[in-house]
Amino acid sequence: MADLHPARDQSGGREPAMDFEAVYQGRQIAYGADDRRSDLIPWRLDAPQPLVVELEAAGEIAGPVLECGCGLGDNALFLAGRGHEVTAFDAAPSAIERSRAKAAAAGTPVTFTVADATELRGIAVPGGFRTVVDSAMLHCLDADQRRTYLAGLRRVCAPGAKLHVLCFRGELAARLVVLADMDERSLREAFPDEWTIRRMAPRHYTTGLTRQEWQKLTPAVPGVPESDDTVTVDQHGRVLLPFWQITAELA
Ligand SMILES: C[S@@+](CC[C@H](N)C(=O)[O-])C[C@H]1O[C@@H](n2cnc3c(N)ncnc32)[C@H](O)[C@@H]1O
C-alpha cells in the first residue's frame, strides 16, 4: 500500500508503502528521506468527499453499494444517510473500528468490515452490488494488485454495476509515492474487458490539508516536473489534488 509521501528518496529509490493501520492508531506518519513527522491524516475531512456527494446528487449511486478502502467511513455514512444500503471495507482494522463507532453514534446502518481489496474475502450481498465506490484506494495498489482487485470486483457485483474510482493523476508523482503508472493509458489497461470505461475525467480530490501543511509535508522532488494545478485550494483553504474520476460499467 502507498499514499501521501514525497515521491522518491535521495537515492532515487521508492519509499516504503504507508502503514495505514499505524496512521489510524494515531501514530505519526513519516514523510520523506529526512523523516519529517506529522499526525495529520491528509484525507481526513470529517465529511464525505465532495465528488462522492456530487455523484449521489446526480443519481449515479444505486444500492446496494460497496465502498472499497473506506478509511474513516464518512463516504459510507453519507451514502447510508441518503437511504442506500452500504457495505464498506478497509484493510486497516482501526479504520473499521473507528467507522463502526461513528455509525453507532449516528444511528446510521452501514456494514463495516475488514477486508483486503485484492481478496474481497467475506464481501457479498444477495444479487450483487450495483455500485462500487473507490475514493483514493486504487492508487494504493501496484499494477498486479490493481488487476486482481478489478477482476475480483466482478464476482461481487450485479450485471450492469457501476464502479466509481477517484485516484491520483500522474502529475502527483512529482510529490507523492505512486506504486504504478497513473497515466490514462495505464489505468485504462488495468480494467479487465468486462468493465467498460464510461467516463475518465481530470478532477480534484479534496484533502484536509492547508497549502502550508501540504508544502511542508511534500516538498517538490528536484528534477520531476510539476503541473500548474498540483496545488490548488478550495474556498475553505483545503488543498485539492489532481485526480482522475473514472466510471466503469460491468457487462
Ligand atoms: C487515502 S486513504 C482513502 C480513505 C477514504 N476512502 C477517503 O477517501 O477518505 C486509502 C485507504 O485505502 C485503504 N487500503 C489501502 N490498500 C488497501 C487494500 N489492499 N485493501 C483494503 N483497503 C486498502 C487504506 O487503509 C486507507 O484507508
The ligand as a MOL file (V3000), in Angstrom:
LIG
                    3D

  0  0  0     0  0            999 V3000
M  V30 BEGIN CTAB
M  V30 COUNTS 27 29 0 0 0
M  V30 BEGIN ATOM
M  V30 1 C -6.0420 7.5610 1.0200 0
M  V30 2 S -6.9920 6.5460 2.0550 0 CHG=1
M  V30 3 C -8.6250 6.9760 1.4860 0
M  V30 4 C -9.6790 6.6870 2.5060 0
M  V30 5 C -11.1030 7.0540 2.0930 0
M  V30 6 N -11.5750 6.2450 1.0000 0
M  V30 7 C -11.2120 8.5220 1.7480 0
M  V30 8 O -11.2810 8.9100 0.5730 0
M  V30 9 O -11.2130 9.3080 2.7130 0 CHG=-1
M  V30 10 C -6.7850 4.9210 1.3550 0
M  V30 11 C -7.4620 3.8390 2.1550 0
M  V30 12 O -7.3550 2.6100 1.4450 0
M  V30 13 C -7.0670 1.5830 2.3740 0
M  V30 14 N -6.3900 0.4990 1.6450 0
M  V30 15 C -5.2010 0.5630 1.0110 0
M  V30 16 N -4.9130 -0.6150 0.4330 0
M  V30 17 C -5.9530 -1.4370 0.6890 0
M  V30 18 C -6.2700 -2.7880 0.3720 0
M  V30 19 N -5.4160 -3.5510 -0.3360 0
M  V30 20 N -7.4380 -3.2970 0.7880 0
M  V30 21 C -8.3090 -2.5350 1.5150 0
M  V30 22 N -8.0670 -1.2700 1.8660 0
M  V30 23 C -6.9060 -0.7290 1.4670 0
M  V30 24 C -6.2040 2.2300 3.4340 0
M  V30 25 O -6.2110 1.5330 4.6620 0
M  V30 26 C -6.8420 3.5990 3.5200 0
M  V30 27 O -7.8570 3.6300 4.5000 0
M  V30 END ATOM
M  V30 BEGIN BOND
M  V30 1 1 1 2
M  V30 2 1 2 3
M  V30 3 1 2 10
M  V30 4 1 3 4
M  V30 5 1 4 5
M  V30 6 1 5 6
M  V30 7 1 5 7
M  V30 8 2 7 8
M  V30 9 1 7 9
M  V30 10 1 10 11
M  V30 11 1 11 12
M  V30 12 1 11 26
M  V30 13 1 12 13
M  V30 14 1 13 14
M  V30 15 1 13 24
M  V30 16 1 14 15
M  V30 17 1 14 23
M  V30 18 2 15 16
M  V30 19 1 16 17
M  V30 20 1 17 18
M  V30 21 2 17 23
M  V30 22 1 18 19
M  V30 23 2 18 20
M  V30 24 1 20 21
M  V30 25 2 21 22
M  V30 26 1 22 23
M  V30 27 1 24 25
M  V30 28 1 24 26
M  V30 29 1 26 27
M  V30 END BOND
M  V30 END CTAB
M  END
